[in-house]
């Protein structure tokens, strides 16, 4: 049972918490997260989707140096995301760096896994983003590996308010390590 009365209440709490935590600087946390992320991604192959972090999101930029992975990035298209091989980046919707308009698009079926930011996750793999639904709409069609990326303070011990269309993560990576979400599933 959720202790949150709504997604709005939960988002409000975590937006405030993120503002406080990110204002303090999270350099050591980010460095430690990078170690676990690098370790995980060094064992992967194929095409992976990543993101360019906003001010209050964990960065994944360090892993773009892993050259045996083909990296693609999201760009807003209508109410969903399309993933592209970036020929360059420009500021897109909501201040996010997105692949330039001339970047080649890849079908979701060609992507092995996605690294996904979020405002808050829980250990079951539930995720709340900022409320626009772009990732949930896109993930409804995605069959690959879903990896949530955040800091420990963004992993709630409480049940998150979820809707039927919300998509769960397979893994979560924080500065304290890799969490396998299915091991926490209640059957």
Residue frames as a rotation matrix with the C-alpha (Angstrom) as fourth column:
UNK 1
0.579 0.816 0.000 0.00
0.816 -0.579 0.000 0.00
0.000 0.000 -1.000 0.00
UNK 2
-0.172 -0.632 0.756 1.27
0.616 -0.668 -0.418 3.46
0.769 0.394 0.504 -0.88
UNK 3
-0.123 0.087 -0.989 1.87
0.896 -0.419 -0.149 6.07
-0.428 -0.904 -0.026 1.77
UNK 4
-0.957 -0.168 -0.236 1.55
0.040 -0.883 0.468 8.72
-0.287 0.438 0.852 -0.94
UNK 5
-0.080 0.995 -0.054 -1.91
0.082 -0.047 -0.995 10.04
-0.993 -0.084 -0.078 -1.67
UNK 6
0.928 0.371 0.022 -0.97
0.063 -0.099 -0.993 10.75
-0.366 0.923 -0.115 -5.30
UNK 7
0.297 -0.825 0.480 1.82
0.946 0.185 -0.268 10.93
0.132 0.533 0.835 -7.84
UNK 8
0.451 -0.059 0.891 1.64
0.158 -0.977 -0.145 14.71
0.879 0.206 -0.431 -7.47
UNK 9
0.921 -0.083 0.380 2.38
-0.388 -0.258 0.885 14.52
0.024 -0.963 -0.270 -3.73
UNK 10
0.664 -0.698 0.268 5.24
0.534 0.693 0.485 12.06
-0.524 -0.179 0.833 -4.28
UNK 11
0.268 -0.555 0.788 6.76
0.839 -0.267 -0.474 14.15
0.473 0.788 0.394 -7.09
UNK 12
0.699 0.051 0.713 6.51
-0.154 -0.963 0.220 17.32
0.699 -0.263 -0.665 -5.00
UNK 13
0.901 -0.378 0.212 8.39
-0.150 0.187 0.971 15.67
-0.406 -0.907 0.112 -2.12
UNK 14
0.403 -0.795 0.453 11.15
0.755 0.569 0.327 14.29
-0.518 0.210 0.829 -4.37
UNK 15
0.440 -0.246 0.864 11.52
0.587 -0.649 -0.484 17.49
0.680 0.720 -0.141 -6.40
UNK 16
0.833 -0.103 0.544 12.13
-0.425 -0.750 0.507 19.34
0.356 -0.653 -0.668 -3.14
UNK 17
0.755 -0.570 0.324 14.53
0.061 0.553 0.831 16.65
-0.653 -0.608 0.452 -1.87
UNK 18
0.402 -0.605 0.688 16.44
0.916 0.278 -0.290 16.67
-0.016 0.746 0.665 -5.18
UNK 19
0.650 -0.131 0.748 16.74
0.124 -0.953 -0.275 20.46
0.750 0.272 -0.604 -5.08
UNK 20
0.842 -0.327 0.429 18.29
-0.521 -0.285 0.805 20.24
-0.141 -0.901 -0.410 -1.60
UNK 21
0.612 -0.607 0.507 20.61
0.290 0.769 0.570 17.33
-0.735 -0.202 0.647 -2.35
UNK 22
0.442 -0.441 0.781 21.82
0.879 0.038 -0.476 18.52
0.180 0.897 0.404 -5.76
UNK 23
0.828 -0.114 0.549 22.45
-0.121 -0.992 -0.024 22.02
0.547 -0.046 -0.836 -4.33
UNK 24
0.768 -0.555 0.320 24.97
-0.344 0.064 0.937 20.46
-0.540 -0.830 -0.141 -1.92
UNK 25
0.089 -0.726 -0.682 26.90
-0.971 0.088 -0.220 18.94
0.220 0.682 -0.697 -4.78
UNK 26
0.766 0.272 0.583 27.11
-0.411 0.904 0.118 15.21
-0.495 -0.330 0.804 -5.24
UNK 27
0.294 -0.733 -0.614 30.57
-0.925 -0.056 -0.376 14.84
0.241 0.678 -0.694 -6.75
UNK 28
-0.693 -0.589 0.416 31.63
-0.688 0.713 -0.136 11.81
-0.217 -0.381 -0.899 -4.68
UNK 29
0.018 0.790 0.612 28.23
-0.211 0.602 -0.770 10.17
-0.977 -0.115 0.177 -5.13
UNK 30
0.786 0.268 -0.557 28.47
-0.560 -0.073 -0.825 10.70
-0.262 0.961 0.093 -8.90
UNK 31
-0.136 -0.926 -0.352 32.01
-0.966 0.203 -0.161 9.30
0.221 0.318 -0.922 -9.00
UNK 32
-0.680 -0.078 0.729 30.94
-0.422 0.855 -0.302 6.17
-0.599 -0.513 -0.614 -7.12
UNK 33
0.436 0.884 0.170 27.85
-0.224 0.289 -0.931 5.76
-0.872 0.367 0.324 -9.32
UNK 34
0.490 -0.320 -0.811 30.12
-0.872 -0.169 -0.460 6.04
0.010 0.932 -0.362 -12.38
UNK 35
-0.617 -0.754 0.224 32.19
-0.767 0.640 0.040 3.07
-0.173 -0.147 -0.974 -11.10
UNK 36
-0.396 0.544 0.740 29.12
0.000 0.806 -0.592 0.81
-0.918 -0.235 -0.319 -10.89
UNK 37
0.657 0.655 -0.373 27.71
-0.320 -0.205 -0.925 2.10
-0.682 0.727 0.075 -14.17
UNK 38
0.083 -0.733 -0.675 31.03
-0.996 -0.038 -0.081 1.55
0.034 0.679 -0.733 -15.96
UNK 39
-0.754 -0.367 0.545 31.23
-0.463 0.885 -0.045 -1.98
-0.466 -0.287 -0.837 -14.56
UNK 40
0.056 0.879 0.474 27.70
0.069 0.470 -0.880 -2.82
-0.996 0.082 -0.034 -15.69
UNK 41
0.771 0.312 -0.555 28.08
-0.448 -0.353 -0.821 -1.29
-0.453 0.882 -0.133 -19.15
UNK 42
-0.224 -0.921 -0.319 31.50
-0.949 0.131 0.287 -2.88
-0.222 0.367 -0.903 -19.75
UNK 43
-0.735 0.015 0.678 29.70
-0.052 0.996 -0.077 -6.25
-0.676 -0.092 -0.731 -19.71
UNK 44
0.380 0.924 0.033 27.05
0.096 -0.004 -0.995 -5.13
-0.920 0.382 -0.090 -22.24
UNK 45
-0.792 -0.576 0.203 27.20
0.302 -0.080 0.950 -4.90
-0.531 0.813 0.237 -26.01
UNK 46
-0.191 0.730 0.656 25.13
0.979 0.092 0.182 -3.74
0.073 0.677 -0.732 -28.95
UNK 47
-0.490 0.157 0.858 23.15
0.197 -0.938 0.284 -0.54
0.849 0.308 0.429 -29.12
UNK 48
-0.291 0.351 -0.890 22.16
0.955 0.056 -0.290 1.24
-0.052 -0.935 -0.352 -25.91
UNK 49
0.276 0.464 0.842 20.09
0.394 -0.854 0.341 4.32
0.876 0.238 -0.419 -25.29
UNK 50
-0.440 -0.417 -0.795 21.30
0.897 -0.249 -0.365 6.91
-0.046 -0.874 0.484 -22.82
UNK 51
0.694 0.685 0.223 20.36
0.677 -0.726 0.123 10.48
0.246 0.066 -0.967 -21.97
UNK 52
-0.463 -0.733 0.499 21.99
0.412 -0.676 -0.611 13.86
0.785 -0.077 0.615 -21.46
UNK 53
-0.229 0.367 -0.902 21.30
0.971 0.152 -0.185 14.82
0.069 -0.918 -0.391 -17.85
UNK 54
0.480 0.436 0.761 19.41
0.212 -0.900 0.381 17.88
0.851 -0.021 -0.524 -16.71
UNK 55
-0.163 -0.607 0.778 20.73
-0.583 -0.577 -0.572 19.86
0.796 -0.547 -0.260 -13.72
UNK 56
-0.170 0.150 0.974 18.99
-0.953 0.229 -0.201 17.64
-0.253 -0.962 0.104 -11.16
UNK 57
0.933 0.324 -0.154 19.62
-0.354 0.902 -0.247 14.25
0.059 0.285 0.957 -12.73
UNK 58
0.358 -0.831 0.426 22.47
-0.018 0.450 0.893 11.80
-0.934 -0.327 0.147 -12.38
UNK 59
0.295 -0.362 -0.884 24.93
-0.920 -0.356 -0.161 12.06
-0.257 0.861 -0.439 -15.23
UNK 60
0.701 -0.127 0.702 25.85
0.181 0.983 -0.003 9.12
-0.690 0.129 0.712 -17.44
UNK 61
0.849 -0.327 -0.416 28.31
-0.529 -0.539 -0.655 11.04
-0.010 0.776 -0.630 -19.64
UNK 62
-0.007 -0.940 0.341 31.35
-0.843 0.189 0.504 9.06
-0.538 -0.284 -0.794 -18.41
UNK 63
0.008 0.027 1.000 30.16
0.083 0.996 -0.027 5.85
-0.997 0.083 0.006 -20.06
UNK 64
0.906 0.330 -0.265 30.03
-0.205 -0.207 -0.957 7.36
-0.371 0.921 -0.120 -23.54
UNK 65
0.075 -0.968 -0.239 33.76
-0.977 -0.119 0.178 6.57
-0.201 0.220 -0.955 -23.63
UNK 66
-0.187 -0.074 0.980 32.91
-0.113 0.992 0.053 2.85
-0.976 -0.101 -0.194 -23.76
UNK 67
-0.372 -0.088 -0.924 33.54
-0.829 -0.416 0.373 2.32
-0.417 0.905 0.082 -27.45
UNK 68
-0.998 0.053 -0.017 32.15
0.040 0.887 0.460 -1.20
0.039 0.458 -0.888 -27.92
UNK 69
-0.219 0.966 -0.136 28.64
0.694 0.056 -0.718 0.19
-0.686 -0.252 -0.682 -27.31
UNK 70
-0.685 0.162 0.711 26.72
0.519 -0.576 0.631 2.06
0.511 0.801 0.310 -30.01
UNK 71
-0.689 0.361 -0.629 25.07
0.480 -0.422 -0.769 4.98
-0.543 -0.831 0.117 -28.17
UNK 72
-0.424 0.645 0.636 21.70
0.535 -0.389 0.750 6.48
0.731 0.658 -0.180 -29.10
UNK 73
-0.940 0.050 -0.338 19.85
0.243 -0.599 -0.763 9.33
-0.240 -0.800 0.550 -27.41
UNK 74
-0.139 0.985 0.103 16.21
0.930 0.166 -0.329 10.33
-0.341 0.050 -0.939 -27.01
UNK 75
-0.998 0.050 0.029 14.49
-0.036 -0.931 0.363 13.15
0.045 0.361 0.931 -28.85
UNK 76
-0.406 0.913 -0.033 10.90
0.040 -0.018 -0.999 14.21
-0.913 -0.407 -0.029 -28.16
UNK 77
-0.955 0.270 -0.122 8.55
-0.140 -0.048 0.989 13.37
0.261 0.962 0.084 -31.01
UNK 78
-0.036 0.999 0.007 4.94
-0.170 -0.013 0.985 14.15
0.985 0.035 0.170 -30.20
UNK 79
0.618 0.338 0.710 4.11
-0.737 -0.065 0.673 12.48
0.273 -0.939 0.209 -26.90
UNK 80
0.936 -0.342 0.085 6.88
0.296 0.893 0.340 9.85
-0.192 -0.293 0.937 -27.10
UNK 81
0.260 -0.929 -0.264 10.62
-0.564 -0.368 0.739 9.61
-0.784 -0.043 -0.620 -27.54
UNK 82
0.977 -0.186 -0.103 12.50
0.023 0.576 -0.817 8.51
0.211 0.796 0.568 -30.63
UNK 83
0.535 -0.844 0.029 16.10
0.091 0.092 0.992 7.39
-0.840 -0.528 0.126 -30.30
UNK 84
0.975 -0.219 -0.036 18.84
-0.102 -0.298 -0.949 8.63
0.197 0.929 -0.313 -32.62
UNK 85
0.200 -0.979 -0.049 22.54
0.976 0.194 0.101 8.23
-0.090 -0.068 0.994 -33.31
UNK 86
0.769 0.185 -0.611 23.57
0.290 -0.954 0.077 11.78
-0.569 -0.237 -0.788 -32.42
UNK 87
0.283 -0.669 0.687 25.50
0.847 -0.162 -0.507 13.68
0.451 0.725 0.521 -35.06
UNK 88
-0.795 -0.423 0.434 25.42
0.120 -0.813 -0.570 16.57
0.594 -0.401 0.697 -32.60
UNK 89
-0.279 0.700 -0.657 23.19
0.960 0.180 -0.216 17.95
-0.033 -0.691 -0.722 -29.86
UNK 90
-0.705 0.158 0.691 20.96
-0.026 -0.980 0.197 20.97
0.708 0.121 0.696 -29.53
UNK 91
-0.911 0.399 0.101 18.62
-0.155 -0.103 -0.983 22.15
-0.382 -0.911 0.156 -26.84
UNK 92
-0.704 0.703 -0.105 15.23
0.216 0.353 0.910 20.56
0.677 0.618 -0.400 -27.35
UNK 93
0.287 0.945 0.158 11.99
-0.034 -0.155 0.987 20.30
0.957 -0.289 -0.013 -25.46
UNK 94
0.955 0.257 -0.146 12.10
0.142 0.035 0.989 21.17
0.259 -0.966 -0.003 -21.77
UNK 95
0.621 -0.765 0.171 15.76
-0.782 -0.590 0.201 22.25
-0.053 -0.259 -0.964 -21.95
UNK 96
0.565 -0.386 0.729 17.04
0.038 0.895 0.444 18.73
-0.824 -0.224 0.520 -22.65
UNK 97
-0.310 -0.707 -0.635 20.00
-0.801 -0.166 0.576 18.22
-0.513 0.687 -0.515 -24.97
UNK 98
0.558 0.579 0.594 18.64
-0.066 0.745 -0.664 16.17
-0.827 0.332 0.454 -27.86
UNK 99
-0.333 -0.648 0.685 20.18
0.671 0.347 0.655 14.77
-0.662 0.678 0.319 -31.03
UNK 100
-0.681 0.012 -0.732 20.23
-0.394 -0.849 0.353 17.30
-0.617 0.528 0.583 -33.87
UNK 101
0.313 0.938 -0.148 17.34
-0.611 0.080 -0.788 17.06
-0.727 0.337 0.598 -36.37
UNK 102
0.379 -0.209 -0.901 19.58
-0.865 0.267 -0.426 15.40
0.330 0.941 -0.079 -39.00
UNK 103
-0.563 -0.588 0.581 20.55
-0.776 0.619 -0.124 12.54
-0.286 -0.520 -0.805 -36.65
UNK 104
-0.526 0.302 -0.795 19.66
-0.421 0.719 0.552 9.02
0.739 0.626 -0.251 -37.83
UNK 105
0.119 0.699 0.705 16.71
-0.992 0.104 0.064 7.41
-0.028 -0.707 0.707 -36.04
UNK 106
-0.865 -0.330 -0.377 16.83
-0.330 0.942 -0.066 3.79
0.377 0.067 -0.924 -34.84
UNK 107
0.197 0.938 -0.287 13.83
-0.362 0.341 0.868 1.55
0.911 -0.067 0.406 -34.28
UNK 108
0.288 -0.014 0.958 13.35
-0.958 -0.006 0.288 0.54
0.002 -1.000 -0.016 -30.63
UNK 109
0.986 0.133 0.103 13.73
-0.131 0.991 -0.026 -3.11
-0.105 0.012 0.994 -31.69
UNK 110
0.536 -0.844 -0.012 17.37
0.281 0.192 -0.940 -2.38
0.796 0.500 0.340 -32.53
UNK 111
-0.009 -0.494 0.870 18.19
-0.732 -0.589 -0.342 -1.13
0.681 -0.640 -0.356 -29.02
UNK 112
-0.314 -0.228 -0.922 19.49
0.275 0.907 -0.318 -3.68
0.909 -0.353 -0.222 -26.51
UNK 113
-0.035 0.262 -0.964 18.94
0.999 0.048 -0.023 -1.57
0.041 -0.964 -0.264 -23.41
UNK 114
0.275 0.193 0.942 18.10
0.244 -0.962 0.126 1.88
0.930 0.195 -0.312 -22.10
UNK 115
-0.671 -0.403 -0.622 19.58
0.733 -0.235 -0.638 3.94
0.111 -0.885 0.453 -19.27
UNK 116
0.058 0.881 0.469 16.66
0.544 -0.422 0.725 5.89
0.837 0.213 -0.504 -17.84
UNK 117
-0.901 -0.316 0.297 16.64
-0.037 -0.625 -0.779 8.89
0.432 -0.713 0.552 -15.50
UNK 118
0.073 0.965 -0.253 13.92
0.591 0.162 0.790 9.32
0.803 -0.207 -0.559 -12.92
UNK 119
0.076 0.070 0.995 12.84
-0.582 -0.807 0.101 11.50
0.809 -0.587 -0.021 -10.07
UNK 120
-0.196 -0.088 0.977 12.29
-0.913 0.380 -0.149 8.52
-0.358 -0.921 -0.155 -7.76
UNK 121
-0.181 0.104 -0.978 12.43
-0.461 0.869 0.178 4.72
0.869 0.483 -0.109 -8.02
UNK 122
0.440 0.104 0.892 11.72
-0.862 0.328 0.387 1.96
-0.252 -0.939 0.234 -5.56
UNK 123
-0.469 -0.802 0.370 13.51
-0.674 0.595 0.437 -1.36
-0.571 -0.044 -0.820 -5.20
UNK 124
0.101 0.587 0.803 10.73
0.267 0.762 -0.590 -3.15
-0.958 0.274 -0.080 -7.14
UNK 125
-0.678 -0.443 0.587 11.72
0.671 -0.045 0.740 -1.15
-0.302 0.895 0.328 -10.22
UNK 126
0.482 0.859 0.170 8.82
0.872 -0.453 -0.186 1.28
-0.083 0.238 -0.968 -10.17
UNK 127
-0.682 -0.728 0.074 9.72
0.725 -0.660 0.195 4.72
-0.093 0.187 0.978 -11.49
UNK 128
0.632 0.740 -0.229 8.25
0.656 -0.669 -0.349 8.19
-0.412 0.070 -0.908 -11.33
UNK 129
-0.378 -0.692 0.615 9.59
0.889 -0.456 0.034 10.74
0.257 0.560 0.788 -13.76
UNK 130
-0.955 -0.078 -0.285 8.78
0.167 -0.938 -0.303 14.41
-0.244 -0.337 0.909 -13.91
UNK 131
-0.329 0.942 -0.062 5.22
0.130 -0.020 -0.991 13.78
-0.935 -0.334 -0.116 -15.05
UNK 132
-0.217 0.240 -0.946 5.16
-0.866 -0.495 0.073 14.22
-0.451 0.835 0.315 -18.82
UNK 133
0.500 0.497 0.710 5.01
-0.289 0.868 -0.404 10.46
-0.816 -0.003 0.577 -19.51
UNK 134
0.415 -0.364 -0.834 7.52
-0.908 -0.105 -0.406 10.40
0.060 0.926 -0.374 -22.38
UNK 135
-0.677 -0.736 0.001 9.49
-0.733 0.674 -0.093 7.43
0.068 -0.064 -0.996 -21.07
UNK 136
-0.425 0.564 0.708 6.39
-0.214 0.697 -0.684 5.42
-0.879 -0.443 -0.176 -20.04
UNK 137
0.634 0.695 -0.340 4.80
-0.477 0.006 -0.879 5.85
-0.608 0.719 0.335 -23.47
UNK 138
0.194 -0.667 -0.719 8.03
-0.928 0.114 -0.356 4.85
0.319 0.736 -0.597 -25.16
UNK 139
-0.724 -0.561 0.401 8.80
-0.678 0.683 -0.271 1.97
-0.122 -0.468 -0.875 -22.81
UNK 140
0.182 0.874 0.451 5.38
-0.559 0.469 -0.683 0.43
-0.809 -0.127 0.574 -23.46
UNK 141
0.914 0.139 -0.381 6.82
-0.405 0.351 -0.844 -0.62
0.016 0.926 0.377 -26.85
UNK 142
0.089 -0.991 -0.096 10.34
-0.884 -0.034 -0.467 -1.53
0.460 0.126 -0.879 -25.64
UNK 143
0.908 0.266 -0.324 11.36
-0.161 0.935 0.316 -5.16
0.387 -0.235 0.892 -25.01
UNK 144
0.100 -0.975 -0.199 15.02
0.158 0.213 -0.964 -4.62
0.982 0.065 0.175 -24.02
UNK 145
-0.165 -0.315 -0.935 16.78
0.953 0.193 -0.233 -4.08
0.254 -0.929 0.269 -20.70
UNK 146
0.502 0.392 0.771 15.58
0.145 -0.917 0.372 -1.09
0.853 -0.075 -0.517 -18.66
UNK 147
-0.176 -0.681 -0.711 18.08
0.927 0.130 -0.353 0.42
0.332 -0.721 0.608 -16.21
UNK 148
0.859 0.465 0.216 17.05
0.333 -0.826 0.455 3.24
0.390 -0.319 -0.864 -13.86
UNK 149
-0.251 -0.968 0.020 19.84
0.730 -0.203 -0.652 5.64
0.635 -0.149 0.758 -12.95
UNK 150
0.642 0.450 0.620 19.66
-0.075 -0.768 0.636 7.70
0.763 -0.455 -0.459 -9.74
UNK 151
-0.536 -0.749 0.391 21.25
-0.478 -0.113 -0.871 8.41
0.696 -0.653 -0.298 -6.38
UNK 152
-0.787 0.161 -0.596 20.44
0.480 0.768 -0.425 6.44
0.389 -0.620 -0.681 -3.22
UNK 153
-0.811 0.488 -0.323 18.24
0.021 -0.527 -0.850 9.21
-0.585 -0.696 0.417 -1.82
UNK 154
-0.401 0.668 -0.627 16.01
-0.914 -0.337 0.226 8.78
-0.060 0.664 0.745 -4.90
UNK 155
-0.566 0.254 -0.784 15.22
-0.031 0.944 0.328 5.15
0.824 0.210 -0.527 -4.07
UNK 156
-0.122 0.657 0.744 12.12
-0.916 -0.363 0.170 5.07
0.382 -0.661 0.646 -1.91
UNK 157
-0.987 -0.114 0.115 11.53
-0.156 0.859 -0.488 2.34
-0.043 -0.500 -0.865 0.64
UNK 158
-0.319 0.947 0.049 7.83
-0.265 -0.040 -0.963 3.09
-0.910 -0.320 0.264 0.26
UNK 159
-0.201 0.403 0.893 5.49
0.865 0.501 -0.032 1.85
-0.460 0.766 -0.449 -2.43
UNK 160
-0.913 -0.126 -0.387 5.18
-0.058 -0.901 0.430 4.44
-0.403 0.415 0.816 -5.18
UNK 161
0.140 0.988 -0.072 1.80
-0.180 -0.046 -0.983 5.45
-0.974 0.150 0.172 -6.62
UNK 162
-0.869 -0.494 0.018 1.66
-0.127 0.258 0.958 3.69
-0.478 0.830 -0.287 -9.97
UNK 163
0.204 0.891 -0.405 -0.75
-0.821 -0.070 -0.567 3.36
-0.534 0.448 0.717 -12.87
UNK 164
0.653 0.141 0.744 -1.29
0.113 0.953 -0.280 0.29
-0.749 0.267 0.606 -15.06
UNK 165
0.951 -0.246 0.186 0.69
0.171 -0.082 -0.982 1.87
0.257 0.966 -0.036 -17.94
UNK 166
0.562 -0.793 0.236 3.79
-0.818 -0.492 0.299 2.58
-0.121 -0.361 -0.925 -15.83
UNK 167
0.719 -0.395 -0.572 6.75
-0.069 0.778 -0.625 0.42
0.692 0.488 0.532 -16.85
UNK 168
0.909 -0.388 0.152 9.12
-0.109 0.132 0.985 -1.14
-0.403 -0.912 0.078 -14.31
UNK 169
0.277 -0.919 -0.281 12.90
-0.939 -0.198 -0.281 -1.15
0.203 0.341 -0.918 -14.49
UNK 170
0.723 -0.164 -0.671 14.90
0.090 0.985 -0.145 -4.37
0.685 0.044 0.727 -14.63
UNK 171
-0.037 -0.810 -0.585 17.82
0.967 0.119 -0.226 -2.82
0.253 -0.574 0.779 -12.73
UNK 172
0.965 0.116 0.236 18.62
0.059 -0.970 0.234 0.34
0.256 -0.212 -0.943 -10.81
UNK 173
0.049 -0.986 -0.157 22.16
0.862 0.121 -0.492 1.68
0.504 -0.112 0.856 -10.52
UNK 174
0.963 0.137 0.233 23.06
-0.009 -0.845 0.534 4.09
0.270 -0.516 -0.813 -7.70
UNK 175
0.209 -0.934 0.290 26.28
-0.757 -0.342 -0.557 5.05
0.620 -0.103 -0.778 -5.96
UNK 176
-0.039 -0.226 0.973 25.89
-0.864 0.497 0.081 2.01
-0.502 -0.838 -0.215 -3.70
UNK 177
-0.783 -0.434 0.445 25.65
-0.178 0.842 0.509 -0.48
-0.596 0.319 -0.737 -6.56
UNK 178
-0.706 0.502 -0.499 23.45
-0.475 0.187 0.860 -2.44
0.525 0.844 0.106 -8.91
UNK 179
-0.511 0.651 0.561 20.00
-0.484 0.321 -0.814 -3.46
-0.710 -0.688 0.152 -7.72
UNK 180
-0.948 0.281 -0.149 18.21
0.050 0.596 0.801 -6.30
0.314 0.752 -0.579 -9.51
UNK 181
-0.584 0.754 0.301 14.57
-0.807 -0.578 -0.119 -5.28
0.085 -0.312 0.946 -9.32
UNK 182
0.109 0.715 -0.691 12.91
-0.536 0.627 0.565 -8.63
0.837 0.309 0.452 -10.03
UNK 183
-0.572 -0.350 -0.742 14.39
0.359 0.706 -0.610 -10.12
0.738 -0.615 -0.278 -6.85
UNK 184
-0.971 0.236 -0.031 12.10
-0.092 -0.493 -0.865 -7.77
-0.219 -0.838 0.500 -4.90
UNK 185
-0.514 0.824 -0.239 8.93
-0.574 -0.124 0.810 -8.62
0.637 0.553 0.536 -6.80
UNK 186
-0.586 0.469 0.661 6.02
-0.516 0.412 -0.751 -9.88
-0.624 -0.781 0.001 -4.74
UNK 187
-0.788 0.294 -0.540 4.28
-0.375 0.467 0.801 -12.81
0.488 0.834 -0.258 -6.45
